[in-house]
Amino acid sequence: TDKEQLLKRPELAGLFLFHRDGRLRELALKHFAGGLSSPFLFVAVAYRLNDWAEPVREAAVACAMRCFPQTDADIVARSAEALLVRSDSWGRWNGERQMLDQAFSRADVAEALAELLIAQTRGAGTRTLRFALRGPALDQYLMRVAFEAVQPSLRATAFAFLIDGKASWPSGYGWRWVDKSMGERKREIVYAERALTVMHNRSQLIVKAVDDRSAVVRRVGLDGVIRYLKGLPEATDYASKMLADRSLAVRERAEFIMKRAASG
């Protein structure tokens, strides 16, 4: 039987995490001890925290308590893209989520994840960063992401958070009225946010963003000028340099700043 196979060959436990019989998924979870050996296995155990069978979820919590703290930081970090974004939509778990949050709040995991994001050349790095910043562990590395990340979208998101002094991430959906008299409304993403635990010089961040090689980051820099440097002489200094920028979005923001300054 399948159960006899699992008992005779405990190395099959990873495969049995996906068995259709919840009793065997529960039994498989009880075979794990010590650090998990791969990102795939870490993700597989994490998925069982949201299992449709309550005994399996309970076994997954016990497994996570045994294994997650001992799992190599790089393995946990490499599972972030598969877990941080998707797990936000899981509906069956409740307190079980704490096991995953604790794993990603480890200082060594935050450092490893920052290194991965900085070096990443493709993939959903921006979404991963947003969801990783639900907790404060990655705050201290956000400056490095803004300055060093290969992906322009990652640098732009990090700069935006640092300039605003807060992080935000999708938390669900809501409705916005388009025309209340006609009963027209639009479904849109709702964002949660929290203040960052580290603060940096906002003006220096804006200078760095405006000088970035990517237009998407320069745009974020000028957004910071519009929000935080209104009426200051450096606002027009930054904007004047961007009036001939090759990006239309950047030029439009620069022109807006110059017109606002001219109108007093």
Disulfide bonds with the S-S distance in Angstrom:
none
